[in-house]
Amino acid sequence: AAGPMTGFDFEGVRKEFLDDDHTPLMVVNIGRPGPDAWFPRSPRLAYEDVVTTV
């Protein structure tokens, strides 16, 4: 399983792992999900509520 991580220290990651001419965009965690890692998807808005056709 993999997933993007937010809220990390961009500058700290750059200094620790990257050359000076590289900039981190995101960190992705990779590993095996635990047995209780899955949960129902959060509600989404209906297509008609967010799209206007002109």
N, C-alpha and C positions, 0 to 999 in steps of 0.2 A: 504494500500500500504506500502511496505517496500523497503529500498534500502541501500546498504553499503555507508558509508561516509569515505572519505580519507582526509589526511592532518590534522588530529587532534593531540592533545598533548597526546601521549601514556603515558608518565610519569605522567602527570596531572590526567588523567583518572584513572591510577593505584592507585595513592595516595588518590584520592577522593572516589573511589568506590570499590576497590578490596583489598583483603588481601595481605600481603607482598609476599606470595608465588604464586601469580597469575600474569599473564602478559596479557594485552589486545591484541587481534589480530585485531579486527575491531570494529567499532561502526555501528549499524544498526538503521536508523531512521524508525519509525513506525507511521502511521497516515493516514488520508484521503487525497487523492490527490485533489488539487484545480481544478476548471473547465478548466483551460488552462494548465494543467500539462503535457499533452501529446504532443509529437513532433515527426516528422519522424525519423526513424532510420538512423544513419550515414552510409555512404557507406562502404561496406566490400570488401576485395580482393576476387577475384574468386579462387575457390578451386585449379584450375590448376596453378595459379600464386604462390601458397604458399606450394604445396605438390609435392614432387618428389618421385616417386615409383621406387625402385631398384629391 
